[in-house]
Amino acid sequence: MRKQKGLALFALLVFLFLFFPLFIIVVTSFGENPTIQFPIQGFTLDWYANVFRISGFINSFWLSLRVSLLATILALVIGVPAAYGLSRYNFKGRTVLKGFFLSPTIIPGVVVGFSLFQFIVIKLQLPIFQGLLLGHFLISLPYIIRVVGSSLEQLDFSIEEAAWTLGSTRLTAFFKVVLPNISSGIFASFMLAFINSFNNIPVSQFLSGPGITALPTNLMSYIEYNYDPTVSALSVLLMLGTILMMFLIEKTLGLASFSY
C-alpha cells in the first residue's frame, strides 16, 4: 500500500511538472498586465481579440494552413502507395528504403531544416511558397508511411487476393478492398502529419522569407519584440486546435477498433 501511494505521488509530481507551464500560459492569456506575468492582475479577453487584430498572425495562419493542407495531401498521394509497397512486398533493400523514408523523424529538427534550406533555397532556388510546400511535404511523408504502414501490417491481404481471384484488377482491389480497410489509419496519419507540419518551427524558420512567413516563424519573431499576453493567447488557441485534432484521431481509431 505504501509503495502504491509513493508511485501515485510520484505520478502526480510528474504531471504537475509537465503541465504547470501550460497552466501558466493559459492563466497569463487572461491577465490585464501589458507583459506576461504570473500571477495575473485582473481578467480580460483583449489579448485573444488582439490575436485577430494583428494582420501578420492572420496572414501567416492562412499561409500555414494552405501549406500544411497541400503538403499533407501530397504526402498522402505519395505515402499511401509507398506504405502499401513496403508492407505488401518483400524485396531487396526494403529495410533500407523504409529507414530512408522514416529518417526525418529521427534526425534533429534543426538539422532537417538546415539541410532543406541548403537543398531547396540554395541549390534549387525555388520561390518561398514552393520551397515551404516541398519542405513540409518531406517532413509529412514519414508520418503517412509510418501510420498507414502500421495499419497495413494488421491487414489480412488474403481478402485482396480473393478480389483478384474473382476477377478484380490490382488497382480496383487496392481502391475497393485495401483502402476502405485502412481508412482509419489514413485519417489518423493525415491528422498527425498536418499537426506536425502546421506546428513545425525549424523547417518553417529556415524556409520562410520576406512577406511569406509561416505562423510558428511569425510567432517567434513577435516574441523578440513584444512580450505581451498575445503570445499566450495565440499559444492557447494553437493548443486547443491540436487537442481537438488529437481527440478526432482517438475517436476515429477507437471506432475502428470497436468495429473489428
Salt bridges, closest charged atoms under 4 A:
GLU153 OE2 - LYS98 NZ 3.93
GLU160 OE1 - ARG88 NE 2.79
GLU161 OE2 - ARG88 NH2 3.28
